[in-house]
Amino acid sequence: MKSIVTRYNKDSEPIHKRDLPLSTYRSLSEFRHQVRCFLRFSEDAARAHGIEPQQHQLLLAIKGLPQGKTPTIGELADRLQIKHHSTVDLINRLVSAGKIVREPGRDDRREVLVRLTPEGERILRDLSVEHQTELTKVGPKLMRALGAAIKLAKQRGKGSS
């Protein structure tokens, strides 16, 4: 197997790591392909319901927050892994479309919380049913691809110890 230089240690000596076997690249590629297929389905489904994929993600993030979390702009930005101002823009568009509303916080009236409107609830419910149906179809392939990638990663981990 060929070695490649990946970084330097504190003494500016190259640290070599072995290249990965072709099976690892294939496994990672298949997993990425399966994830992308599901995401493409999700994007298309959101658009078919008249909203953008990130708007669907925001609706789901609001409804699916873990227990004890509140739907603040900061929390939602973290859940979506986007910047605060991008979350504000997304919220503004969904408020304008009548899918969510802003409300002051219960304890701190300066805090801004968001919640779904009945229309937002309906769209999210319809999309979630479609996503569950799709997962029953593609889930087994996705799980196999993930399992294979994890198995190869564990084998690599044992081999490098």
DSSP file (Angstrom, degrees, kcal/mol; ACC not computed):
  #  RESIDUE AA STRUCTURE BP1 BP2  ACC     N-H-->O    O-->H-N    N-H-->O    O-->H-N    TCO  KAPPA ALPHA  PHI   PSI    X-CA   Y-CA   Z-CA
    1    1 A M              0   0    0      0, 0.0     2,-0.2     0, 0.0    19,-0.0   0.000 360.0 360.0 360.0 144.4    0.0    0.0    0.0
    2    2 A K        -     0   0    0     18,-0.1    17,-2.0    16,-0.1     2,-0.3  -0.578 360.0-137.6 -82.4 140.1    1.2    3.5   -0.8
    3    3 A S  E     -A   18   0A   0     -2,-0.2     2,-0.3    15,-0.2    15,-0.2  -0.731  16.8-163.8 -95.0 148.1    1.9    6.0    2.0
    4    4 A I  E     -A   17   0A   0     13,-2.1    13,-2.0    -2,-0.3     2,-0.5  -0.970  23.7-115.9-129.5 148.6    0.8    9.6    1.8
    5    5 A V  E     +A   16   0A   0     -2,-0.3    11,-0.2    11,-0.2     3,-0.1  -0.704  35.5 169.7 -81.5 127.2    1.9   12.6    3.8
    6    6 A T  E     -     0   0A   0      9,-1.8     2,-0.3    -2,-0.5    -1,-0.2   0.735  57.9 -28.1-110.6 -31.2   -1.0   14.0    5.7
    7    7 A R  E     -A   15   0A   0      8,-0.9     8,-2.7     6,-0.0    -1,-0.4  -0.953  60.9-100.3-168.6-179.0    0.5   16.6    8.1
    8    8 A Y  E     -A   14   0A   0     -2,-0.3     2,-0.1     6,-0.2    -3,-0.0  -0.905  26.1-131.2-119.8 147.5    3.7   17.5   10.1
    9    9 A N    >   -     0   0    0      4,-2.5     3,-2.0    -2,-0.3     6,-0.0  -0.233  45.5 -83.3 -84.9-176.2    4.5   17.0   13.7
   10   10 A K  T 3  S+     0   0    0      1,-0.3    -1,-0.1     2,-0.1    -2,-0.0   0.724 130.4  54.4 -63.8 -21.6    5.9   19.7   16.0
   11   11 A D  T 3  S-     0   0    0      2,-0.1    -1,-0.3     3,-0.0    -2,-0.0   0.202 118.9-109.6 -94.9  15.6    9.5   19.1   14.7
   12   12 A S  S <  S+     0   0    0     -3,-2.0    -2,-0.1     1,-0.3    -4,-0.0   0.751  72.3 144.1  60.6  26.5    8.4   19.6   11.1
   13   13 A E        -     0   0    0      1,-0.0    -4,-2.5    -4,-0.0    -1,-0.3  -0.803  56.7-109.3 -91.1 135.4    8.9   15.9   10.4
   14   14 A P  E     -A    8   0A   0      0, 0.0     2,-0.6     0, 0.0    -6,-0.2  -0.394  23.6-145.4 -66.3 139.6    6.3   14.4    8.0
   15   15 A I  E     -A    7   0A   0     -8,-2.7    -9,-1.8    -2,-0.1    -8,-0.9  -0.934  17.2-152.6-103.5 121.4    3.8   12.1    9.6
   16   16 A H  E     -A    5   0A   0     -2,-0.6     2,-0.4   -11,-0.2   -11,-0.2  -0.765  12.6-173.5 -99.0 139.6    2.8    9.3    7.2
   17   17 A K  E     -A    4   0A   0    -13,-2.0   -13,-2.1    -2,-0.4     2,-0.1  -0.970  31.0-108.3-125.1 146.3   -0.5    7.5    7.1
   18   18 A R  E     -A    3   0A   0     -2,-0.4   -15,-0.2   -15,-0.2   -16,-0.1  -0.453  36.0-110.8 -70.4 144.0   -1.3    4.6    5.0
   19   19 A D        -     0   0    0    -17,-2.0    -1,-0.1    -2,-0.1   -16,-0.0  -0.348  40.0-103.8 -66.0 157.3   -3.7    5.1    2.2
   20   20 A L        -     0   0    0      1,-0.1   -18,-0.1    -3,-0.1    -1,-0.1  -0.517  36.6-100.9 -83.4 152.8   -7.1    3.5    2.6
   21   21 A P    >>  -     0   0    0      0, 0.0     4,-1.4     0, 0.0     3,-1.2  -0.363  31.3-112.7 -68.3 154.3   -8.0    0.3    0.8
   22   22 A L  H 3> S+     0   0    0      1,-0.3     4,-2.5     2,-0.2     5,-0.2   0.836 116.0  64.0 -56.2 -35.1  -10.2    0.7   -2.3
   23   23 A S  H 3> S+     0   0    0      1,-0.2     4,-2.3     2,-0.2    -1,-0.3   0.844  99.8  53.2 -60.9 -32.6  -13.0   -1.1   -0.4
   24   24 A T  H <> S+     0   0    0     -3,-1.2     4,-2.9     2,-0.2     5,-0.2   0.935 109.1  47.5 -68.1 -45.4  -13.2    1.7    2.1
   25   25 A Y  H  X S+     0   0    0     -4,-1.4     4,-2.5     1,-0.2    -2,-0.2   0.911 113.5  48.7 -60.7 -41.2  -13.6    4.3   -0.6
   26   26 A R  H  X S+     0   0    0     -4,-2.5     4,-2.5     2,-0.2    -1,-0.2   0.905 112.0  48.7 -65.5 -40.6  -16.3    2.2   -2.2
   27   27 A S  H  X S+     0   0    0     -4,-2.3     4,-2.4    -5,-0.2   122,-0.2   0.932 113.5  45.6 -65.0 -46.3  -18.1    1.8    1.1
   28   28 A L  H  X S+     0   0    0     -4,-2.9     4,-2.6     1,-0.2    -2,-0.2   0.892 112.9  51.9 -64.1 -38.8  -17.9    5.5    1.9
   29   29 A S  H  X S+     0   0    0     -4,-2.5     4,-2.5    -5,-0.2    -2,-0.2   0.911 110.0  48.2 -63.7 -43.0  -19.1    6.3   -1.6
   30   30 A E  H  X S+     0   0    0     -4,-2.5     4,-2.6     2,-0.2    -2,-0.2   0.913 112.1  48.8 -65.1 -42.4  -22.0    3.9   -1.4
   31   31 A F  H  X S+     0   0    0     -4,-2.4     4,-2.5   114,-0.3     5,-0.2   0.942 112.7  47.8 -61.5 -46.7  -23.1    5.3    2.0
   32   32 A R  H  X S+     0   0    0     -4,-2.6     4,-2.6     1,-0.2    -2,-0.2   0.887 111.3  52.0 -61.2 -39.4  -22.8    8.9    0.7
   33   33 A H  H  X S+     0   0    0     -4,-2.5     4,-2.5     2,-0.2    -1,-0.2   0.928 110.1  47.4 -62.6 -46.2  -24.8    7.9   -2.4
   34   34 A Q  H  X S+     0   0    0     -4,-2.6     4,-1.9     2,-0.2    -2,-0.2   0.904 113.1  48.3 -64.6 -41.1  -27.6    6.4   -0.3
   35   35 A V  H  X S+     0   0    0     -4,-2.5     4,-2.6     1,-0.2    -1,-0.2   0.934 112.4  49.5 -62.3 -45.4  -27.7    9.4    2.0
   36   36 A R  H  X S+     0   0    0     -4,-2.6     4,-2.8     1,-0.2    -2,-0.2   0.880 107.0  54.8 -63.9 -38.4  -27.8   11.7   -1.1
   37   37 A C  H  X S+     0   0    0     -4,-2.5     4,-2.2     2,-0.2    -1,-0.2   0.926 111.2  45.1 -59.9 -44.2  -30.6    9.7   -2.7
   38   38 A F  H  X S+     0   0    0     -4,-1.9     4,-2.5     2,-0.2    -2,-0.2   0.917 113.1  50.2 -66.5 -41.9  -32.8   10.1    0.5
   39   39 A L  H  X S+     0   0    0     -4,-2.6     4,-2.8     2,-0.2    -2,-0.2   0.889 108.8  52.4 -63.7 -37.7  -31.9   13.8    0.7
   40   40 A R  H  X S+     0   0    0     -4,-2.8     4,-2.6     2,-0.2     5,-0.2   0.926 109.1  49.7 -63.5 -43.8  -32.8   14.3   -3.0
   41   41 A F  H  X S+     0   0    0     -4,-2.2     4,-2.6     1,-0.2    -2,-0.2   0.941 111.9  49.3 -55.8 -47.3  -36.2   12.6   -2.3
   42   42 A S  H  X S+     0   0    0     -4,-2.5     4,-2.3     1,-0.2    -2,-0.2   0.898 110.6  49.1 -61.4 -43.7  -36.7   15.0    0.7
   43   43 A E  H  X S+     0   0    0     -4,-2.8     4,-2.1     1,-0.2    -1,-0.2   0.931 113.3  46.7 -61.6 -46.6  -35.8   18.1   -1.3
   44   44 A D  H  X S+     0   0    0     -4,-2.6     4,-2.1     1,-0.2    -2,-0.2   0.889 111.4  51.7 -64.3 -39.5  -38.2   17.1   -4.1
   45   45 A A  H  X S+     0   0    0     -4,-2.6     4,-1.0    -5,-0.2    -1,-0.2   0.916 108.6  50.8 -64.4 -43.5  -41.0   16.3   -1.6
   46   46 A A  H ><>S+     0   0    0     -4,-2.3     5,-2.1     1,-0.2     3,-0.9   0.942 111.4  47.7 -59.4 -47.7  -40.6   19.7    0.1
   47   47 A R  H ><5S+     0   0    0     -4,-2.1     3,-1.8     1,-0.3    -1,-0.2   0.865 105.5  58.7 -63.0 -35.7  -40.8   21.5   -3.2
   48   48 A A  H 3<5S+     0   0    0     -4,-2.1    -1,-0.3     1,-0.3    -2,-0.2   0.765 105.6  51.0 -64.3 -23.5  -43.8   19.5   -4.2
   49   49 A H  T <<5S-     0   0    0     -4,-1.0    -1,-0.3    -3,-0.9    -2,-0.2   0.286 125.3-103.5 -96.3   8.6  -45.5   20.9   -1.1
   50   50 A G  T < 5S+     0   0    0     -3,-1.8     2,-0.3     1,-0.3    -3,-0.2   0.644  87.5  99.8  84.2  14.8  -44.6   24.4   -2.0
   51   51 A I  S   <S-     0   0    0     -5,-2.1    -1,-0.3    -6,-0.1    -2,-0.2  -0.898  72.3-108.0-128.6 162.3  -41.8   25.0    0.4
   52   52 A E    >>  -     0   0    0     -2,-0.3     4,-2.1    -3,-0.1     3,-0.6  -0.518  34.6-109.4 -84.1 155.6  -38.0   24.9    0.1
   53   53 A P  H 3> S+     0   0    0      0, 0.0     4,-2.3     0, 0.0     5,-0.1   0.872 119.0  51.1 -53.8 -41.6  -36.0   22.1    1.6
   54   54 A Q  H 3> S+     0   0    0      1,-0.2     4,-2.1     2,-0.2     5,-0.1   0.834 106.9  54.7 -68.5 -29.4  -34.5   24.3    4.4
   55   55 A Q  H <> S+     0   0    0     -3,-0.6     4,-2.5     2,-0.2    -1,-0.2   0.910 108.0  49.2 -67.0 -40.5  -38.0   25.5    5.3
   56   56 A H  H  X S+     0   0    0     -4,-2.1     4,-2.6     1,-0.2    -2,-0.2   0.928 109.9  51.7 -60.7 -44.4  -39.0   21.9    5.7
   57   57 A Q  H  X S+     0   0    0     -4,-2.3     4,-2.6     1,-0.2    -2,-0.2   0.892 109.6  49.7 -60.4 -39.6  -35.9   21.3    7.9
   58   58 A L  H  X S+     0   0    0     -4,-2.1     4,-2.5     2,-0.2    -1,-0.2   0.929 109.7  50.1 -66.6 -44.4  -36.9   24.3   10.0
   59   59 A L  H  X S+     0   0    0     -4,-2.5     4,-2.3     1,-0.2     5,-0.2   0.932 114.0  46.0 -57.6 -45.0  -40.5   23.1   10.5
   60   60 A L  H  X S+     0   0    0     -4,-2.6     4,-2.9     1,-0.2    -2,-0.2   0.888 110.5  53.0 -65.6 -39.2  -39.1   19.7   11.5
   61   61 A A  H  < S+     0   0    0     -4,-2.6     4,-0.3    -5,-0.2    -1,-0.2   0.899 110.5  48.0 -63.5 -39.6  -36.5   21.2   13.8
   62   62 A I  H >< S+     0   0    0     -4,-2.5     3,-0.9     1,-0.2    -2,-0.2   0.963 118.9  38.0 -64.2 -51.7  -39.3   23.2   15.6
   63   63 A K  H 3< S+     0   0    0     -4,-2.3    -2,-0.2     1,-0.2    -1,-0.2   0.844 120.2  46.7 -69.7 -34.3  -41.6   20.3   16.0
   64   64 A G  T 3< S+     0   0    0     -4,-2.9    -1,-0.2    -5,-0.2    -2,-0.2   0.172  74.9 141.3 -99.7  18.5  -38.9   17.7   16.8
   65   65 A L    <   -     0   0    0     -3,-0.9     3,-0.1    -4,-0.3    -3,-0.1  -0.301  60.3-102.4 -58.3 141.7  -36.8   19.6   19.3
   66   66 A P    >   -     0   0    0      0, 0.0     3,-2.1     0, 0.0    -1,-0.1  -0.280  50.5 -81.9 -61.1 152.7  -35.5   17.4   22.1
   67   67 A Q  T 3  S+     0   0    0      1,-0.3     3,-0.1    -3,-0.1    -3,-0.0  -0.288 118.7  26.9 -56.3 136.7  -37.4   17.6   25.4
   68   68 A G  T 3  S+     0   0    0      1,-0.3     2,-0.3    -3,-0.1    -1,-0.3   0.275  96.4 111.0  92.1 -11.0  -36.2   20.6   27.4
   69   69 A K    <   -     0   0    0     -3,-2.1    -1,-0.3    -4,-0.0    -4,-0.1  -0.717  56.6-145.8 -94.6 147.9  -35.1   22.7   24.4
   70   70 A T        -     0   0    0     -2,-0.3     2,-2.5    -3,-0.1     5,-0.2  -0.887  23.9-111.6-114.1 147.5  -37.0   25.8   23.3
   71   71 A P        +     0   0    0      0, 0.0    43,-1.6     0, 0.0     2,-0.2  -0.349  59.3 150.7 -78.4  64.3  -37.5   26.9   19.7
   72   72 A T  B  >  -B  113   0B   0     -2,-2.5     4,-2.5    41,-0.2     5,-0.2  -0.484  60.6-109.9 -85.6 164.5  -35.3   30.0   19.9
   73   73 A I  H  > S+     0   0    0     39,-0.6     4,-2.6     1,-0.2     5,-0.2   0.918 119.6  50.3 -60.9 -43.4  -33.5   31.4   16.9
   74   74 A G  H  > S+     0   0    0      2,-0.2     4,-2.0     1,-0.2    -1,-0.2   0.909 111.0  47.7 -62.3 -43.5  -30.1   30.3   18.4
   75   75 A E  H  > S+     0   0    0      2,-0.2     4,-2.4     1,-0.2    -1,-0.2   0.914 114.1  46.9 -64.5 -42.9  -31.3   26.8   19.1
   76   76 A L  H  X S+     0   0    0     -4,-2.5     4,-2.3     2,-0.2    -2,-0.2   0.880 109.0  54.2 -68.6 -37.5  -32.8   26.4   15.7
   77   77 A A  H  X>S+     0   0    0     -4,-2.6     5,-2.1    -5,-0.2     4,-1.0   0.913 110.7  47.7 -60.0 -41.7  -29.7   27.7   14.0
   78   78 A D  H  <5S+     0   0    0     -4,-2.0     3,-0.3     2,-0.2    -2,-0.2   0.920 110.5  50.6 -65.6 -44.0  -27.7   25.1   15.9
   79   79 A R  H  <5S+     0   0    0     -4,-2.4    -1,-0.2     1,-0.2    -2,-0.2   0.866 117.7  39.4 -62.3 -36.2  -30.1   22.3   14.9
   80   80 A L  H  <5S-     0   0    0     -4,-2.3    -1,-0.2    -5,-0.1    -2,-0.2   0.574 105.5-129.7 -89.1 -10.3  -29.9   23.3   11.2
   81   81 A Q  T  <5 +     0   0    0     -4,-1.0     2,-0.3    -3,-0.3    -3,-0.2   0.917  66.4 122.0  59.4  45.1  -26.2   24.0   11.4
   82   82 A I      < -     0   0    0     -5,-2.1    -1,-0.2    -6,-0.1    -2,-0.1  -0.864  68.1 -84.5-129.8 167.0  -26.6   27.5    9.8
   83   83 A K     >  -     0   0    0     -2,-0.3     4,-2.0    -3,-0.1     3,-0.3  -0.298  37.7-112.3 -72.2 155.6  -25.7   31.0   10.9
   84   84 A H  H  > S+     0   0    0      1,-0.2     4,-2.3     2,-0.2     5,-0.2   0.909 117.0  49.4 -53.2 -49.4  -28.1   33.1   13.1
   85   85 A H  H  > S+     0   0    0      1,-0.2     4,-2.1     2,-0.2    -1,-0.2   0.832 108.7  53.3 -66.0 -30.9  -28.9   35.6   10.4
   86   86 A S  H  > S+     0   0    0     -3,-0.3     4,-2.2     2,-0.2    -1,-0.2   0.877 108.6  50.5 -68.1 -36.7  -29.7   32.8    7.9
   87   87 A T  H  X S+     0   0    0     -4,-2.0     4,-2.8     2,-0.2    -2,-0.2   0.905 108.3  52.2 -66.0 -41.6  -32.1   31.3   10.5
   88   88 A V  H  X S+     0   0    0     -4,-2.3     4,-2.9     2,-0.2    -2,-0.2   0.925 110.0  49.0 -60.0 -44.5  -33.7   34.7   10.9
   89   89 A D  H  X S+     0   0    0     -4,-2.1     4,-2.1     2,-0.2    -2,-0.2   0.915 112.0  48.7 -60.8 -43.2  -34.2   34.9    7.1
   90   90 A L  H  X S+     0   0    0     -4,-2.2     4,-2.0     2,-0.2    -2,-0.2   0.915 112.5  48.0 -63.2 -43.9  -35.7   31.4    7.0
   91   91 A I  H  X S+     0   0    0     -4,-2.8     4,-2.7     1,-0.2     5,-0.2   0.924 108.7  54.6 -62.6 -44.9  -38.0   32.3    9.8
   92   92 A N  H  X S+     0   0    0     -4,-2.9     4,-2.5     1,-0.2    -1,-0.2   0.911 108.7  48.4 -56.4 -43.6  -39.1   35.5    8.1
   93   93 A R  H  X S+     0   0    0     -4,-2.1     4,-1.7     1,-0.2    -1,-0.2   0.901 113.2  46.7 -65.7 -40.3  -40.0   33.7    4.9
   94   94 A L  H  <>S+     0   0    0     -4,-2.0     5,-2.7     2,-0.2     6,-1.0   0.848 111.4  51.3 -72.3 -32.2  -42.0   31.1    6.8
   95   95 A V  H ><5S+     0   0    0     -4,-2.7     3,-1.5     4,-0.2    -2,-0.2   0.941 110.5  49.4 -64.5 -46.8  -43.8   33.7    8.9
   96   96 A S  H 3<5S+     0   0    0     -4,-2.5    -2,-0.2     1,-0.3    -1,-0.2   0.845 110.4  51.2 -60.3 -34.0  -44.7   35.6    5.7
   97   97 A A  T 3<5S-     0   0    0     -4,-1.7    -1,-0.3    -5,-0.2    -2,-0.2   0.489 115.2-117.3 -83.2  -3.0  -46.0   32.3    4.2
   98   98 A G  T < 5S+     0   0    0     -3,-1.5    22,-0.4    -4,-0.3    21,-0.4   0.706  83.4 116.0  77.9  19.5  -48.2   31.7    7.3
   99   99 A K  S   <S+     0   0    0     -5,-2.7    18,-2.5    20,-0.2     2,-0.3   0.744  79.1  14.4 -93.1 -25.8  -46.4   28.5    8.3
  100  100 A I  E     -C  116   0B   0     -6,-1.0     2,-0.3    16,-0.3    16,-0.2  -0.935  64.3-148.9-140.7 164.7  -44.9   29.7   11.6
  101  101 A V  E     -C  115   0B   0     14,-2.4    14,-2.1    -2,-0.3     2,-0.3  -0.959  16.6-125.6-131.9 154.0  -45.4   32.6   14.1
  102  102 A R  E     +C  114   0B   0     -2,-0.3    12,-0.2    12,-0.2    10,-0.0  -0.759  29.3 179.7 -94.1 145.3  -43.1   34.4   16.4
  103  103 A E  E     -C  113   0B   0     10,-2.9    10,-3.5    -2,-0.3     2,-0.1  -0.988  31.3-106.5-141.4 150.6  -44.0   34.7   20.1
  104  104 A P  E     -C  112   0B   0      0, 0.0     8,-0.2     0, 0.0     5,-0.2  -0.465  48.6 -95.7 -71.8 151.5  -42.2   36.3   23.1
  105  105 A G        -     0   0    0      6,-2.5     6,-0.1     3,-0.7     7,-0.0  -0.236  24.6-128.7 -63.2 155.7  -40.7   33.9   25.6
  106  106 A R  S    S+     0   0    0      1,-0.1     3,-0.2    -3,-0.1    -1,-0.1   0.931 105.0  25.4 -72.8 -46.7  -42.7   32.9   28.6
  107  107 A D  S    S+     0   0    0      1,-0.3     2,-0.6     2,-0.0    -1,-0.1   0.881 132.4  35.4 -86.7 -40.9  -40.0   33.6   31.2
  108  108 A D    >   -     0   0    0      1,-0.1     3,-1.8     2,-0.0    -3,-0.7  -0.929  67.0-163.1-118.0 104.9  -38.0   36.3   29.3
  109  109 A R  T 3  S+     0   0    0     -2,-0.6    -1,-0.1     1,-0.3    -4,-0.1   0.663  89.2  63.6 -65.4 -15.4  -40.3   38.4   27.2
  110  110 A R  T 3  S+     0   0    0     -6,-0.1    -1,-0.3     2,-0.1     2,-0.2   0.721  84.5  94.2 -78.3 -20.7  -37.2   39.6   25.2
  111  111 A E  S <  S-     0   0    0     -3,-1.8    -6,-2.5    -6,-0.1     2,-0.5  -0.477  71.5-141.6 -72.4 139.8  -36.7   36.1   24.0
  112  112 A V  E     - C   0 104B   0     -8,-0.2   -39,-0.6    -2,-0.2     2,-0.3  -0.918  20.6-177.6-107.4 123.8  -38.2   35.2   20.6
  113  113 A L  E     -BC  72 103B   0    -10,-3.5   -10,-2.9    -2,-0.5     2,-0.4  -0.820  11.2-149.1-112.6 155.7  -39.8   31.8   20.2
  114  114 A V  E     + C   0 102B   0    -43,-1.6     2,-0.3    -2,-0.3   -12,-0.2  -0.948  14.1 180.0-124.9 149.8  -41.3   30.3   17.1
  115  115 A R  E     - C   0 101B   0    -14,-2.1   -14,-2.4    -2,-0.4     2,-0.2  -0.973  32.1 -98.4-143.3 158.2  -44.1   27.8   16.7
  116  116 A L  E     - C   0 100B   0     -2,-0.3   -16,-0.3   -16,-0.2   -17,-0.1  -0.475  29.4-138.7 -75.6 144.5  -45.9   26.1   13.8
  117  117 A T     >  -     0   0    0    -18,-2.5     4,-2.8    -2,-0.2     5,-0.2  -0.469  38.0 -96.0 -86.4 170.5  -49.3   27.4   12.6
  118  118 A P  H  > S+     0   0    0      0, 0.0     4,-2.3     0, 0.0     5,-0.1   0.886 129.6  51.4 -56.0 -37.4  -52.0   24.9   11.7
  119  119 A E  H  > S+     0   0    0    -21,-0.4     4,-2.3     2,-0.2     5,-0.2   0.903 110.1  48.5 -66.3 -40.9  -50.8   25.2    8.0
  120  120 A G  H  > S+     0   0    0    -22,-0.4     4,-2.4   -21,-0.3    -1,-0.2   0.904 111.0  51.0 -63.6 -41.2  -47.2   24.6    9.1
  121  121 A E  H  X S+     0   0    0     -4,-2.8     4,-2.7     2,-0.2    -2,-0.2   0.912 110.0  50.3 -60.4 -44.0  -48.4   21.5   11.1
  122  122 A R  H  X S+     0   0    0     -4,-2.3     4,-2.6     2,-0.2     5,-0.2   0.936 112.2  45.2 -63.2 -48.0  -50.3   20.2    8.1
  123  123 A I  H  X S+     0   0    0     -4,-2.3     4,-2.7     1,-0.2     5,-0.2   0.928 114.5  48.7 -62.6 -44.5  -47.4   20.5    5.7
  124  124 A L  H  X S+     0   0    0     -4,-2.4     4,-2.6    -5,-0.2    -1,-0.2   0.913 111.6  49.7 -63.1 -41.7  -45.0   19.0    8.1
  125  125 A R  H  X S+     0   0    0     -4,-2.7     4,-2.2     2,-0.2    -2,-0.2   0.938 112.4  47.3 -61.1 -47.0  -47.3   16.1    8.9
  126  126 A D  H  X S+     0   0    0     -4,-2.6     4,-2.0     1,-0.2    -2,-0.2   0.925 114.9  45.9 -61.2 -45.6  -47.8   15.3    5.2
  127  127 A L  H  X S+     0   0    0     -4,-2.7     4,-2.5     1,-0.2    -1,-0.2   0.888 111.1  52.8 -64.7 -39.1  -44.1   15.5    4.5
  128  128 A S  H  X S+     0   0    0     -4,-2.6     4,-2.4    -5,-0.2    -1,-0.2   0.883 107.7  50.6 -66.9 -38.2  -43.3   13.3    7.5
  129  129 A V  H  X S+     0   0    0     -4,-2.2     4,-2.2     2,-0.2    -1,-0.2   0.935 112.0  48.0 -62.5 -45.5  -45.7   10.6    6.4
  130  130 A E  H  X S+     0   0    0     -4,-2.0     4,-2.4     1,-0.2    -2,-0.2   0.895 111.4  50.7 -61.5 -40.0  -44.1   10.7    2.9
  131  131 A H  H  X S+     0   0    0     -4,-2.5     4,-2.6     2,-0.2    -1,-0.2   0.895 108.7  51.0 -66.8 -39.6  -40.6   10.5    4.5
  132  132 A Q  H  X S+     0   0    0     -4,-2.4     4,-1.5     2,-0.2    -1,-0.2   0.918 110.5  49.5 -63.4 -41.7  -41.6    7.5    6.7
  133  133 A T  H  X S+     0   0    0     -4,-2.2     4,-0.9     1,-0.2     3,-0.2   0.928 111.8  48.3 -61.3 -45.5  -42.9    5.7    3.6
  134  134 A E  H >X S+     0   0    0     -4,-2.4     4,-2.9     1,-0.2     3,-0.7   0.892 107.0  56.6 -63.0 -39.8  -39.7    6.4    1.7
  135  135 A L  H 3X S+     0   0    0     -4,-2.6     4,-2.1     1,-0.3    -1,-0.2   0.837 100.6  57.5 -63.0 -31.5  -37.6    5.3    4.6
  136  136 A T  H 3< S+     0   0    0     -4,-1.5    -1,-0.3    -3,-0.2    -2,-0.2   0.821 113.9  41.0 -67.0 -27.2  -39.3    1.9    4.6
  137  137 A K  H << S+     0   0    0     -4,-0.9     4,-0.3    -3,-0.7    -2,-0.2   0.922 129.7  23.9 -82.6 -48.9  -38.2    1.6    0.9
  138  138 A V  H  X S+     0   0    0     -4,-2.9     4,-2.4     1,-0.2     3,-0.3   0.606  99.4  89.0 -96.9 -13.0  -34.6    3.0    1.1
  139  139 A G  H  X S+     0   0    0     -4,-2.1     4,-2.9    -5,-0.4     5,-0.2   0.887  84.8  52.8 -54.5 -46.0  -33.9    2.3    4.8
  140  140 A P  H  > S+     0   0    0      0, 0.0     4,-2.3     0, 0.0    -1,-0.2   0.907 111.8  45.9 -59.9 -40.9  -32.5   -1.2    4.3
  141  141 A K  H  > S+     0   0    0     -4,-0.3     4,-2.4    -3,-0.3    -2,-0.2   0.910 113.9  49.4 -66.1 -41.1  -30.0    0.0    1.6
  142  142 A L  H  X S+     0   0    0     -4,-2.4     4,-2.4     1,-0.2    -1,-0.2   0.911 111.7  48.4 -63.5 -43.1  -29.0    2.9    3.8
  143  143 A M  H  X S+     0   0    0     -4,-2.9     4,-2.9    -5,-0.2    -2,-0.2   0.896 111.0  50.3 -66.0 -40.7  -28.5    0.7    6.8
  144  144 A R  H  X S+     0   0    0     -4,-2.3     4,-2.5    -5,-0.2    -2,-0.2   0.929 112.2  47.7 -62.0 -44.3  -26.4   -1.8    4.8
  145  145 A A  H  X S+     0   0    0     -4,-2.4     4,-2.0     2,-0.2  -114,-0.3   0.909 114.4  46.1 -64.4 -42.3  -24.2    1.0    3.5
  146  146 A L  H  X S+     0   0    0     -4,-2.4     4,-2.6     2,-0.2     5,-0.2   0.923 112.1  51.3 -65.6 -44.3  -23.8    2.5    6.9
  147  147 A G  H  X S+     0   0    0     -4,-2.9     4,-2.6     1,-0.2    -2,-0.2   0.906 110.4  48.6 -59.5 -43.1  -23.1   -0.9    8.5
  148  148 A A  H  X S+     0   0    0     -4,-2.5     4,-2.2     2,-0.2    -1,-0.2   0.907 111.8  49.2 -64.6 -41.7  -20.4   -1.7    5.9
  149  149 A A  H  X S+     0   0    0     -4,-2.0     4,-2.0  -122,-0.2    -2,-0.2   0.906 113.2  46.7 -64.8 -41.7  -18.8    1.7    6.4
  150  150 A I  H  X S+     0   0    0     -4,-2.6     4,-2.7     2,-0.2     5,-0.2   0.916 110.2  53.1 -66.3 -43.1  -18.7    1.3   10.2
  151  151 A K  H  X S+     0   0    0     -4,-2.6     4,-2.3     1,-0.2    -2,-0.2   0.927 111.4  45.3 -59.1 -46.4  -17.4   -2.2    9.9
  152  152 A L  H  X S+     0   0    0     -4,-2.2     4,-2.3     2,-0.2    -1,-0.2   0.878 112.0  52.4 -65.9 -37.2  -14.4   -1.1    7.7
  153  153 A A  H  X S+     0   0    0     -4,-2.0     4,-2.4     2,-0.2    -2,-0.2   0.912 110.2  48.1 -64.6 -41.3  -13.8    1.9   10.0
  154  154 A K  H  X S+     0   0    0     -4,-2.7     4,-2.3     2,-0.2    -2,-0.2   0.904 110.7  51.1 -65.3 -40.4  -13.6   -0.5   13.0
  155  155 A Q  H  X S+     0   0    0     -4,-2.3     4,-1.9    -5,-0.2    -1,-0.2   0.910 111.2  48.2 -62.4 -41.0  -11.3   -2.8   11.2
  156  156 A R  H  X S+     0   0    0     -4,-2.3     4,-1.5     1,-0.2    -2,-0.2   0.902 109.6  53.3 -64.5 -41.3   -9.0    0.1   10.3
  157  157 A G  H  < S+     0   0    0     -4,-2.4     4,-0.4     1,-0.2    -2,-0.2   0.886 110.1  46.8 -61.5 -39.8   -9.1    1.3   14.0
  158  158 A K  H >< S+     0   0    0     -4,-2.3     3,-0.6     1,-0.2    -1,-0.2   0.859 111.5  52.3 -69.3 -35.3   -8.0   -2.1   15.2
  159  159 A G  H 3< S+     0   0    0     -4,-1.9    -1,-0.2     1,-0.2    -2,-0.2   0.744 108.4  49.7 -73.8 -23.7   -5.3   -2.3   12.6
  160  160 A S  T 3<        0   0    0     -4,-1.5    -1,-0.2     1,-0.2    -2,-0.2   0.472 360.0 360.0 -95.4  -1.5   -3.8    1.1   13.5
  161  161 A S    <         0   0    0     -3,-0.6    -1,-0.2    -4,-0.4    -2,-0.1   0.483 360.0 360.0 -75.0 360.0   -3.6    0.4   17.3
